[in-house]
Amino acid sequence: MDPVSSVVITSDLPEAIEHNSTVVLTCSSKGSLLTFTWTNNSNPIVADGKRLTLTNEQSSSKLTIKDVLRYDLVGPIVCTATNKLEKQSSAPFNLTVY
């Protein structure tokens, strides 16, 4: 089993327009058997299946926010990757919403 390392959040947009933009944040990490959790200002982000969806893959997790609102990304947004060996969080991520 490989330990968790290199946890990074990237965005498909450099900035977003409130009520108009769909933002996809991707959290990627190295390691084995990873699970991902997302937080906004230390509060867990929970997918509602409508505006907020989470898609987990083997080495990444995507958070999709449709019709983004300012408070969605007040942040900082942090992604944490965990496996049986350890857990590691990304650097805080902020995205400007106009």
C-alpha positions as CSV (number, residue, x, y, z in Angstrom):
1,M,0.0,0.0,0.0
2,D,1.3,3.5,-0.9
3,P,0.9,6.4,1.5
4,V,-1.1,9.5,0.7
5,S,0.9,12.4,-1.0
6,S,0.5,15.3,-3.4
7,V,-3.1,16.3,-2.6
8,V,-4.0,19.2,-4.9
9,I,-7.2,21.0,-5.9
10,T,-7.6,22.4,-9.4
11,S,-10.5,24.2,-11.0
12,D,-11.8,24.0,-14.6
13,L,-12.4,27.8,-14.5
14,P,-10.1,30.7,-13.3
15,E,-13.2,32.6,-12.0
16,A,-16.9,32.1,-11.9
17,I,-20.1,34.1,-12.5
18,E,-22.8,33.7,-9.8
19,H,-26.0,31.9,-11.0
20,N,-24.4,31.2,-14.5
21,S,-21.3,29.1,-14.1
22,T,-20.8,25.5,-13.5
23,V,-17.6,24.9,-11.6
24,V,-15.8,21.6,-11.5
25,L,-13.1,21.2,-8.8
26,T,-10.8,18.2,-9.0
27,C,-8.9,16.9,-6.0
28,S,-6.1,14.6,-7.1
29,S,-3.7,12.6,-4.9
30,K,-1.1,9.8,-5.0
31,G,-1.6,6.8,-2.9
32,S,-3.5,3.5,-2.6
33,L,-7.2,2.8,-1.8
34,L,-8.0,6.5,-1.4
35,T,-11.2,8.0,0.0
36,F,-11.8,11.8,-0.4
37,T,-13.7,14.3,1.8
38,W,-14.4,17.9,0.9
39,T,-14.9,20.8,3.4
40,N,-15.8,24.5,3.0
41,N,-14.6,26.6,5.9
42,S,-14.2,23.3,7.9
43,N,-17.9,22.3,7.2
44,P,-18.4,19.1,5.2
45,I,-19.6,19.5,1.7
46,V,-22.5,17.1,1.1
47,A,-23.7,16.3,-2.5
48,D,-27.4,17.0,-2.9
49,G,-27.6,15.4,-6.4
50,K,-29.0,18.6,-7.9
51,R,-26.6,21.5,-7.7
52,L,-23.8,19.7,-5.9
53,T,-22.4,16.4,-7.1
54,L,-19.4,14.4,-6.0
55,T,-17.7,11.8,-8.3
56,N,-14.9,9.7,-6.8
57,E,-12.4,7.8,-8.8
58,Q,-9.3,5.8,-7.8
59,S,-6.9,8.7,-7.4
60,S,-9.2,11.8,-7.7
61,S,-12.5,13.3,-6.7
62,K,-14.6,15.8,-8.6
63,L,-16.9,18.3,-7.0
64,T,-19.3,19.8,-9.5
65,I,-21.3,22.9,-8.5
66,K,-24.0,24.0,-11.0
67,D,-25.3,27.6,-11.0
68,V,-22.6,28.5,-8.5
69,L,-23.5,30.9,-5.7
70,R,-21.0,33.1,-3.8
71,Y,-21.4,31.2,-0.6
72,D,-20.6,27.9,-2.3
73,L,-17.0,29.0,-2.6
74,V,-16.5,31.4,0.3
75,G,-14.0,28.8,1.5
76,P,-11.4,28.0,1.9
77,I,-12.2,24.7,0.2
78,V,-10.1,21.8,1.4
79,C,-9.9,18.3,0.1
80,T,-8.6,15.5,2.3
81,A,-7.4,12.2,0.9
82,T,-7.3,9.2,3.3
83,N,-6.2,5.6,3.3
84,K,-5.4,3.1,6.0
85,L,-1.9,4.5,6.4
86,E,-2.5,8.2,6.8
87,K,-4.5,11.2,5.6
88,Q,-3.4,14.4,4.0
89,S,-5.2,17.6,3.1
90,S,-4.8,20.0,0.2
91,A,-3.7,23.6,0.5
92,P,-6.8,25.8,1.0
93,F,-8.4,26.7,-2.3
94,N,-10.3,29.8,-3.1
95,L,-12.1,30.8,-6.3
96,T,-13.5,34.2,-7.1
97,V,-17.2,34.3,-7.9
98,Y,-18.5,37.5,-9.6
